């Protein structure tokens, strides 16, 4: 997770996303950077559009929040309990037979 955070921090600071910068950010945070993971991160994010990804991620919760009132309205309807026809005394008597 800290590797991704380092890439986001570099993007926010408008710095180049490269192995040296990612390693420097991780080192500043007190993390021993694994060179293989740093290389993989830089290669995976080469040419990535951070602004579009962040916009897409922040727009998704808005669409979900719009559905909340419908779910709340459905949850407010009282549910009818089914009458089983057995009184509490009858149920207790039946349990007494379990313990002999």
WOBEL-V938351 format. One record per pair of residues at least 4 apart in sequence whose ideal C-beta (glycine too) atoms are under 6 Angstrom apart, sorted by the first residue. I is the first residue (numbers start at 1). J is the second residue. D is the distance in Angstrom with one decimal. If there is no record, write none. Layout:
BEGIN
I:J:D ; I:J:D
END
This chain:
BEGIN
2:31:5.6 ; 3:37:5.7 ; 3:41:4.9 ; 6:22:5.0 ; 6:25:4.0 ; 6:26:5.5 ; 7:17:5.8 ; 7:45:5.7 ; 9:25:5.8 ; 10:15:4.5 ; 10:17:5.3 ; 10:21:5.4 ; 11:50:4.5 ; 15:21:5.6 ; 17:45:5.9 ; 19:38:5.1 ; 19:42:5.4 ; 22:38:5.0 ; 23:33:4.6 ; 23:38:5.7 ; 26:31:4.4 ; 26:33:4.2 ; 33:38:5.4 ; 61:65:6.0 ; 86:90:4.9 ; 86:91:5.5
END
